[in-house]
């Protein structure tokens, strides 16, 4: 029986973890919903779920919703700039060949946050629209390579 990709609809072999056409993560795709879970590492070294209000204080943050087995990781937007890319010293390191080394940056301009593409080859998307620069609103979905992130602008 074929397993259909949640992103592009391609019929993949049963049990496939990634789509053969677009590379989207497939395992557990039926459980992917509108909710975002955040996790922290407990004193024993295990992951424990925490509420979004407790997952990193107040202020804006990016939360990985899907991609690379990292769902739930969150990154506070504390500085004026938050770099996103495949460069290991990026503030948000996304290990995927379709992500450029210096892919995008979240920039604070006044009271608003903007996502700026840094000339990436494969593009940066907000709410499924390719962007060069986009003002971010609470709940916006970002896609960079195989990663889907949520912007929470508290």
TIRO-2110 file (N, C-alpha, C; in Angstrom, 1 decimal):
// TIRO-2110
0.8, -1.2, 0.0, N, 1, A
0.0, 0.0, 0.0, CA, 1, A
0.9, 1.2, 0.0, C, 1, A
0.5, 2.2, -0.8, N, 2, A
1.3, 3.5, -0.9, CA, 2, A
1.0, 4.4, 0.3, C, 2, A
2.1, 5.1, 0.7, N, 3, A
2.0, 6.1, 1.7, CA, 3, A
2.1, 7.5, 1.0, C, 3, A
1.1, 8.4, 1.1, N, 4, A
1.1, 9.6, 0.4, CA, 4, A
1.8, 10.7, 1.3, C, 4, A
2.6, 11.5, 0.6, N, 5, A
3.4, 12.6, 1.2, CA, 5, A
2.4, 13.7, 1.7, C, 5, A
2.5, 14.1, 2.9, N, 6, A
1.7, 15.2, 3.4, CA, 6, A
1.9, 16.6, 2.8, C, 6, A
3.1, 16.7, 2.1, N, 7, A
3.4, 18.0, 1.5, CA, 7, A
3.0, 18.0, 0.0, C, 7, A
3.4, 17.0, -0.7, N, 8, A
3.2, 17.1, -2.2, CA, 8, A
2.2, 16.1, -2.7, C, 8, A
1.8, 15.1, -1.9, N, 9, A
0.9, 14.1, -2.3, CA, 9, A
1.4, 12.9, -3.0, C, 9, A
2.8, 12.9, -3.3, N, 10, A
3.4, 11.8, -4.0, CA, 10, A
3.2, 10.4, -3.3, C, 10, A
2.9, 9.4, -4.1, N, 11, A
2.7, 8.0, -3.5, CA, 11, A
4.0, 7.4, -3.3, C, 11, A
4.5, 7.2, -2.1, N, 12, A
5.7, 6.6, -1.7, CA, 12, A
5.5, 5.2, -1.3, C, 12, A
6.6, 4.4, -1.2, N, 13, A
6.5, 3.0, -0.8, CA, 13, A
6.0, 3.0, 0.7, C, 13, A
5.3, 2.0, 1.1, N, 14, A
4.8, 1.9, 2.5, CA, 14, A
6.0, 1.9, 3.4, C, 14, A
6.0, 2.6, 4.5, N, 15, A
7.1, 2.6, 5.5, CA, 15, A
8.2, 3.6, 5.2, C, 15, A
8.0, 4.4, 4.1, N, 16, A
9.1, 5.4, 3.8, CA, 16, A
9.1, 6.5, 4.8, C, 16, A
10.3, 6.9, 5.2, N, 17, A
10.5, 8.0, 6.2, CA, 17, A
10.5, 9.4, 5.5, C, 17, A
10.9, 9.5, 4.3, N, 18, A
11.0, 10.7, 3.5, CA, 18, A
10.4, 10.5, 2.1, C, 18, A
9.8, 11.6, 1.6, N, 19, A
9.2, 11.6, 0.3, CA, 19, A
10.3, 11.5, -0.7, C, 19, A
10.1, 10.6, -1.7, N, 20, A
11.0, 10.5, -2.8, CA, 20, A
11.0, 11.7, -3.7, C, 20, A
9.9, 12.4, -3.8, N, 21, A
9.8, 13.6, -4.7, CA, 21, A
10.4, 14.8, -4.0, C, 21, A
9.8, 15.2, -2.8, N, 22, A
10.2, 16.5, -2.3, CA, 22, A
11.0, 16.4, -1.0, C, 22, A
11.2, 15.2, -0.5, N, 23, A
12.1, 15.0, 0.7, CA, 23, A
11.5, 15.3, 2.0, C, 23, A
10.2, 15.6, 2.0, N, 24, A
9.5, 15.9, 3.3, CA, 24, A
9.5, 14.7, 4.2, C, 24, A
9.5, 14.9, 5.5, N, 25, A
9.5, 13.9, 6.5, CA, 25, A
8.1, 13.3, 6.6, C, 25, A
8.1, 11.9, 6.5, N, 26, A
6.8, 11.2, 6.4, CA, 26, A
6.4, 10.5, 7.7, C, 26, A
7.3, 10.0, 8.4, N, 27, A
6.9, 9.2, 9.6, CA, 27, A
6.1, 10.0, 10.6, C, 27, A
5.0, 9.4, 10.9, N, 28, A
4.1, 10.1, 11.9, CA, 28, A
3.4, 11.3, 11.3, C, 28, A
3.3, 11.4, 10.0, N, 29, A
2.7, 12.5, 9.4, CA, 29, A
1.2, 12.7, 9.7, C, 29, A
0.6, 11.5, 10.1, N, 30, A
-0.8, 11.6, 10.4, CA, 30, A
-1.1, 12.3, 11.7, C, 30, A
0.0, 12.5, 12.5, N, 31, A
-0.2, 13.2, 13.8, CA, 31, A
0.2, 14.6, 13.8, C, 31, A
0.7, 15.1, 12.6, N, 32, A
1.0, 16.5, 12.5, CA, 32, A
-0.2, 17.3, 12.4, C, 32, A
-0.4, 18.3, 13.3, N, 33, A
-1.6, 19.1, 13.4, CA, 33, A
-1.2, 20.5, 13.6, C, 33, A
-2.2, 21.3, 14.0, N, 34, A
-2.0, 22.7, 14.2, CA, 34, A
-1.3, 23.1, 15.5, C, 34, A
-1.2, 22.1, 16.4, N, 35, A
-0.6, 22.4, 17.7, CA, 35, A
0.9, 22.2, 17.6, C, 35, A
1.6, 23.1, 18.4, N, 36, A
3.1, 23.0, 18.5, CA, 36, A
3.4, 22.6, 19.9, C, 36, A
4.2, 21.6, 20.0, N, 37, A
4.7, 21.2, 21.4, CA, 37, A
6.1, 21.7, 21.6, C, 37, A
6.4, 22.1, 22.8, N, 38, A
7.8, 22.5, 23.1, CA, 38, A
8.3, 21.5, 24.2, C, 38, A
9.6, 21.3, 24.1, N, 39, A
10.3, 20.3, 25.0, CA, 39, A
11.5, 20.9, 25.7, C, 39, A
11.9, 20.4, 26.8, N, 40, A
13.1, 20.8, 27.4, CA, 40, A
13.7, 19.5, 27.9, C, 40, A
15.0, 19.5, 28.2, N, 41, A
15.7, 18.4, 28.7, CA, 41, A
15.7, 18.4, 30.2, C, 41, A
15.2, 17.4, 30.8, N, 42, A
15.0, 17.3, 32.3, CA, 42, A
16.4, 17.0, 32.9, C, 42, A
16.5, 17.1, 34.2, N, 43, A
17.7, 16.8, 35.0, CA, 43, A
18.2, 15.4, 34.7, C, 43, A
17.3, 14.4, 34.4, N, 44, A
17.7, 13.1, 34.1, CA, 44, A
18.1, 12.9, 32.6, C, 44, A
18.0, 13.9, 31.8, N, 45, A
18.4, 13.8, 30.4, CA, 45, A
17.3, 13.5, 29.5, C, 45, A
16.1, 13.3, 30.0, N, 46, A
15.0, 12.9, 29.1, CA, 46, A
14.3, 14.2, 28.6, C, 46, A
13.6, 14.1, 27.5, N, 47, A
12.7, 15.2, 27.0, CA, 47, A
11.5, 15.2, 27.8, C, 47, A
11.1, 16.4, 28.2, N, 48, A
9.8, 16.6, 28.9, CA, 48, A
9.1, 17.8, 28.2, C, 48, A
7.8, 17.6, 28.0, N, 49, A
7.0, 18.6, 27.3, CA, 49, A
6.7, 19.7, 28.3, C, 49, A
6.7, 20.9, 27.8, N, 50, A
6.4, 22.1, 28.5, CA, 50, A
5.4, 23.0, 27.8, C, 50, A
4.6, 23.7, 28.5, N, 51, A
3.7, 24.6, 27.8, CA, 51, A
4.4, 25.7, 27.0, C, 51, A
3.8, 26.3, 26.0, N, 52, A
4.4, 27.3, 25.2, CA, 52, A
4.8, 28.5, 26.1, C, 52, A
4.0, 28.8, 27.1, N, 53, A
4.2, 29.9, 28.0, CA, 53, A
5.5, 29.7, 28.8, C, 53, A
5.8, 28.5, 29.1, N, 54, A
7.0, 28.2, 29.9, CA, 54, A
8.2, 27.9, 29.1, C, 54, A
8.1, 27.8, 27.8, N, 55, A
9.2, 27.3, 27.0, CA, 55, A
10.2, 28.4, 26.5, C, 55, A
10.7, 29.1, 27.4, N, 56, A
11.7, 30.1, 27.0, CA, 56, A
11.4, 31.5, 27.3, C, 56, A
10.5, 31.7, 28.3, N, 57, A
10.3, 33.1, 28.7, CA, 57, A
9.3, 33.8, 27.8, C, 57, A
9.4, 35.2, 27.9, N, 58, A
8.5, 36.0, 27.2, CA, 58, A
9.2, 36.5, 25.9, C, 58, A
8.4, 37.0, 25.0, N, 59, A
9.0, 37.5, 23.8, CA, 59, A
8.8, 36.6, 22.6, C, 59, A
9.2, 37.1, 21.4, N, 60, A
9.1, 36.3, 20.2, CA, 60, A
10.0, 35.1, 20.2, C, 60, A
9.5, 34.1, 19.5, N, 61, A
10.4, 32.9, 19.3, CA, 61, A
10.0, 32.1, 18.1, C, 61, A
10.9, 31.3, 17.6, N, 62, A
10.7, 30.4, 16.5, CA, 62, A
10.6, 29.0, 17.1, C, 62, A
9.7, 28.2, 16.6, N, 63, A
9.5, 26.8, 17.1, CA, 63, A
9.5, 25.9, 15.9, C, 63, A
10.3, 24.9, 15.9, N, 64, A
10.4, 24.0, 14.8, CA, 64, A
9.1, 23.1, 15.0, C, 64, A
8.3, 23.0, 13.9, N, 65, A
7.1, 22.2, 13.9, CA, 65, A
7.3, 20.8, 13.3, C, 65, A
8.2, 20.8, 12.2, N, 66, A
8.4, 19.6, 11.5, CA, 66, A
9.8, 19.7, 10.8, C, 66, A
10.4, 18.6, 10.6, N, 67, A
11.6, 18.5, 9.8, CA, 67, A
12.8, 18.1, 10.7, C, 67, A
13.6, 17.1, 10.1, N, 68, A
14.8, 16.7, 10.8, CA, 68, A
14.7, 16.1, 12.1, C, 68, A
13.4, 15.6, 12.5, N, 69, A
13.2, 15.0, 13.8, CA, 69, A
13.4, 16.0, 15.0, C, 69, A
13.3, 17.3, 14.7, N, 70, A
13.6, 18.3, 15.8, CA, 70, A
12.3, 19.0, 16.2, C, 70, A
11.1, 18.5, 15.9, N, 71, A
9.9, 19.2, 16.3, CA, 71, A
9.9, 19.5, 17.8, C, 71, A
9.5, 20.8, 18.1, N, 72, A
9.4, 21.2, 19.5, CA, 72, A
10.6, 22.1, 19.9, C, 72, A
11.7, 22.1, 19.2, N, 73, A
12.8, 22.9, 19.6, CA, 73, A
12.4, 24.4, 19.4, C, 73, A
12.7, 25.3, 20.3, N, 74, A
12.4, 26.7, 20.2, CA, 74, A
13.6, 27.6, 20.4, C, 74, A
13.5, 28.7, 19.7, N, 75, A
14.6, 29.7, 19.7, CA, 75, A
14.1, 31.1, 20.0, C, 75, A
14.5, 31.7, 21.1, N, 76, A
14.0, 33.0, 21.5, CA, 76, A
14.7, 34.0, 20.5, C, 76, A
13.9, 35.0, 20.1, N, 77, A
14.4, 36.1, 19.3, CA, 77, A
14.7, 37.2, 20.3, C, 77, A
15.9, 37.2, 20.9, N, 78, A
16.3, 38.1, 21.9, CA, 78, A
17.1, 39.3, 21.4, C, 78, A
17.9, 39.0, 20.4, N, 79, A
18.8, 40.1, 19.9, CA, 79, A
18.1, 40.8, 18.7, C, 79, A
18.7, 41.8, 18.2, N, 80, A
18.2, 42.5, 17.0, CA, 80, A
18.1, 41.7, 15.8, C, 80, A
19.0, 40.6, 15.7, N, 81, A
19.1, 39.7, 14.5, CA, 81, A
19.2, 38.3, 15.0, C, 81, A
18.5, 37.4, 14.3, N, 82, A
18.6, 36.0, 14.6, CA, 82, A
18.9, 35.3, 13.3, C, 82, A
20.1, 34.7, 13.1, N, 83, A
20.5, 34.1, 11.9, CA, 83, A
20.0, 32.7, 11.7, C, 83, A
19.6, 32.3, 10.5, N, 84, A
19.1, 31.0, 10.2, CA, 84, A
19.8, 30.4, 9.0, C, 84, A
20.4, 29.2, 9.2, N, 85, A
21.1, 28.6, 8.1, CA, 85, A
21.8, 27.3, 8.4, C, 85, A
22.6, 26.9, 7.4, N, 86, A
23.3, 25.6, 7.5, CA, 86, A
24.7, 25.8, 8.2, C, 86, A
25.1, 27.0, 8.4, N, 87, A
26.4, 27.3, 9.0, CA, 87, A
26.2, 26.9, 10.5, C, 87, A
27.1, 26.0, 11.0, N, 88, A
27.0, 25.5, 12.4, CA, 88, A
26.9, 26.6, 13.5, C, 88, A
27.5, 27.8, 13.2, N, 89, A
27.4, 28.9, 14.2, CA, 89, A
26.2, 29.8, 14.0, C, 89, A
25.2, 29.4, 13.2, N, 90, A
24.0, 30.1, 13.0, CA, 90, A
23.2, 30.0, 14.3, C, 90, A
22.4, 31.1, 14.6, N, 91, A
21.6, 31.0, 15.8, CA, 91, A
20.5, 29.9, 15.7, C, 91, A
20.0, 29.7, 14.5, N, 92, A
19.1, 28.5, 14.3, CA, 92, A
19.8, 27.7, 13.2, C, 92, A
20.5, 26.6, 13.6, N, 93, A
21.2, 25.7, 12.7, CA, 93, A
20.3, 24.7, 12.1, C, 93, A
20.1, 24.7, 10.8, N, 94, A
19.2, 23.7, 10.1, CA, 94, A
20.1, 22.9, 9.2, C, 94, A
20.3, 21.6, 9.6, N, 95, A
21.2, 20.7, 8.9, CA, 95, A
20.4, 20.0, 7.8, C, 95, A
20.4, 20.7, 6.6, N, 96, A
19.7, 20.2, 5.4, CA, 96, A
20.4, 20.8, 4.2, C, 96, A
20.8, 19.9, 3.2, N, 97, A
21.5, 20.4, 2.0, CA, 97, A
20.7, 21.4, 1.2, C, 97, A
19.4, 21.5, 1.4, N, 98, A
18.6, 22.5, 0.7, CA, 98, A
18.6, 23.9, 1.4, C, 98, A
19.2, 23.9, 2.6, N, 99, A
19.3, 25.2, 3.3, CA, 99, A
20.7, 25.8, 3.0, C, 99, A
20.7, 27.1, 2.7, N, 100, A
22.0, 27.8, 2.4, CA, 100, A
22.7, 28.0, 3.7, C, 100, A
24.0, 28.2, 3.6, N, 101, A
24.8, 28.4, 4.8, CA, 101, A
24.3, 29.7, 5.6, C, 101, A
24.1, 30.7, 4.8, N, 102, A
23.5, 32.0, 5.4, CA, 102, A
22.1, 32.1, 4.7, C, 102, A
21.1, 31.5, 5.2, N, 103, A
19.8, 31.4, 4.4, CA, 103, A
18.9, 32.6, 4.7, C, 103, A
18.7, 32.9, 5.9, N, 104, A
17.7, 33.9, 6.3, CA, 104, A
18.1, 34.5, 7.6, C, 104, A
17.4, 35.7, 7.9, N, 105, A
17.6, 36.3, 9.2, CA, 105, A
16.3, 36.9, 9.6, C, 105, A
16.0, 36.8, 11.0, N, 106, A
14.9, 37.4, 11.6, CA, 106, A
15.4, 38.7, 12.2, C, 106, A
14.8, 39.8, 11.8, N, 107, A
15.3, 41.2, 12.2, CA, 107, A
14.2, 41.9, 12.9, C, 107, A
14.6, 42.6, 14.0, N, 108, A
13.6, 43.4, 14.6, CA, 108, A
13.7, 44.8, 14.1, C, 108, A
12.6, 45.4, 13.6, N, 109, A
12.5, 46.7, 13.1, CA, 109, A
11.4, 47.4, 13.9, C, 109, A
11.8, 48.3, 14.8, N, 110, A
10.8, 48.9, 15.7, CA, 110, A
10.2, 47.9, 16.6, C, 110, A
8.8, 47.8, 16.6, N, 111, A
8.1, 46.8, 17.4, CA, 111, A
7.8, 45.5, 16.6, C, 111, A
8.2, 45.5, 15.3, N, 112, A
7.9, 44.3, 14.5, CA, 112, A
9.1, 43.5, 14.2, C, 112, A
8.8, 42.2, 13.8, N, 113, A
9.9, 41.3, 13.3, CA, 113, A
9.7, 41.0, 11.9, C, 113, A
10.8, 40.9, 11.2, N, 114, A
10.7, 40.6, 9.7, CA, 114, A
11.6, 39.4, 9.5, C, 114, A
11.2, 38.6, 8.5, N, 115, A
12.1, 37.5, 8.0, CA, 115, A
12.6, 38.0, 6.6, C, 115, A
13.9, 38.1, 6.5, N, 116, A
14.6, 38.4, 5.3, CA, 116, A
15.4, 37.3, 4.7, C, 116, A
15.2, 37.0, 3.5, N, 117, A
15.9, 35.9, 2.8, CA, 117, A
17.3, 36.5, 2.4, C, 117, A
18.3, 35.8, 2.6, N, 118, A
19.7, 36.3, 2.4, CA, 118, A
20.2, 35.8, 1.0, C, 118, A
19.4, 35.7, 0.0, N, 119, A
19.8, 35.3, -1.3, CA, 119, A
19.9, 33.8, -1.4, C, 119, A
19.1, 33.1, -0.7, N, 120, A
19.2, 31.6, -0.7, CA, 120, A
18.8, 31.1, -2.1, C, 120, A
19.4, 29.9, -2.4, N, 121, A
19.1, 29.3, -3.7, CA, 121, A
17.6, 28.7, -3.7, C, 121, A
17.2, 28.1, -2.7, N, 122, A
15.9, 27.4, -2.7, CA, 122, A
14.8, 28.2, -2.1, C, 122, A
15.1, 29.4, -1.6, N, 123, A
14.0, 30.3, -1.1, CA, 123, A
13.6, 30.1, 0.3, C, 123, A
12.9, 31.1, 0.8, N, 124, A
12.4, 31.2, 2.1, CA, 124, A
10.9, 31.5, 2.0, C, 124, A
10.0, 30.8, 2.7, N, 125, A
8.6, 30.8, 2.6, CA, 125, A
7.9, 31.2, 3.9, C, 125, A
6.9, 32.1, 3.8, N, 126, A
6.1, 32.4, 4.9, CA, 126, A
4.6, 32.2, 4.4, C, 126, A
4.0, 31.3, 5.2, N, 127, A
2.6, 30.9, 4.9, CA, 127, A
2.5, 30.4, 3.4, C, 127, A
3.5, 29.6, 3.0, N, 128, A
3.6, 29.0, 1.7, CA, 128, A
3.8, 29.9, 0.5, C, 128, A
4.2, 31.1, 0.8, N, 129, A
4.5, 32.1, -0.2, CA, 129, A
6.0, 32.4, -0.2, C, 129, A
6.7, 32.4, -1.3, N, 130, A
8.1, 32.7, -1.3, CA, 130, A
8.3, 34.2, -1.1, C, 130, A
9.2, 34.5, -0.2, N, 131, A
9.4, 35.9, 0.2, CA, 131, A
10.9, 36.4, 0.0, C, 131, A
11.1, 37.7, -0.1, N, 132, A
12.4, 38.3, 0.0, CA, 132, A
12.5, 38.9, 1.4, C, 132, A
11.5, 39.6, 1.8, N, 133, A
11.4, 40.2, 3.1, CA, 133, A
9.9, 40.2, 3.5, C, 133, A
9.6, 39.8, 4.7, N, 134, A
8.2, 39.7, 5.1, CA, 134, A
8.0, 40.0, 6.6, C, 134, A
7.1, 40.9, 6.9, N, 135, A
6.7, 41.2, 8.3, CA, 135, A
6.1, 39.9, 8.9, C, 135, A
6.5, 39.5, 10.1, N, 136, A
6.0, 38.3, 10.7, CA, 136, A
4.9, 38.6, 11.7, C, 136, A
3.8, 37.9, 11.6, N, 137, A
2.7, 38.0, 12.6, CA, 137, A
2.7, 36.7, 13.4, C, 137, A
2.1, 36.8, 14.6, N, 138, A
2.0, 35.7, 15.5, CA, 138, A
1.3, 34.5, 14.8, C, 138, A
1.9, 33.3, 14.8, N, 139, A
1.3, 32.1, 14.2, CA, 139, A
1.8, 31.9, 12.8, C, 139, A
2.5, 32.8, 12.2, N, 140, A
3.0, 32.6, 10.8, CA, 140, A
3.8, 31.3, 10.7, C, 140, A
3.6, 30.6, 9.6, N, 141, A
4.4, 29.4, 9.3, CA, 141, A
5.5, 29.7, 8.3, C, 141, A
6.8, 29.4, 8.7, N, 142, A
8.0, 29.6, 7.9, CA, 142, A
8.4, 28.2, 7.4, C, 142, A
8.9, 28.2, 6.2, N, 143, A
9.5, 27.0, 5.7, CA, 143, A
10.9, 27.3, 5.1, C, 143, A
11.9, 26.6, 5.6, N, 144, A
13.2, 26.8, 5.1, CA, 144, A
13.8, 25.4, 4.9, C, 144, A
14.0, 25.0, 3.7, N, 145, A
14.4, 23.7, 3.4, CA, 145, A
13.3, 22.7, 3.8, C, 145, A
13.6, 21.6, 4.4, N, 146, A
12.6, 20.6, 4.9, CA, 146, A
12.0, 21.0, 6.2, C, 146, A
12.5, 22.1, 6.8, N, 147, A
12.0, 22.5, 8.1, CA, 147, A
10.8, 23.5, 8.0, C, 147, A
9.8, 23.2, 8.9, N, 148, A
8.7, 24.1, 9.1, CA, 148, A
8.8, 24.6, 10.5, C, 148, A
8.7, 26.0, 10.6, N, 149, A
8.8, 26.6, 11.9, CA, 149, A
7.6, 27.5, 12.1, C, 149, A
7.2, 27.7, 13.3, N, 150, A
6.1, 28.7, 13.7, CA, 150, A
6.8, 29.9, 14.3, C, 150, A
6.3, 31.0, 14.0, N, 151, A
6.7, 32.3, 14.6, CA, 151, A
5.7, 32.6, 15.7, C, 151, A
6.1, 32.7, 16.9, N, 152, A
5.2, 33.1, 18.0, CA, 152, A
5.7, 34.4, 18.5, C, 152, A
4.9, 35.5, 18.2, N, 153, A
5.3, 36.9, 18.5, CA, 153, A
4.7, 37.4, 19.7, C, 153, A
4.8, 36.8, 20.9, N, 154, A
4.2, 37.2, 22.1, CA, 154, A
4.6, 38.6, 22.5, C, 154, A
END
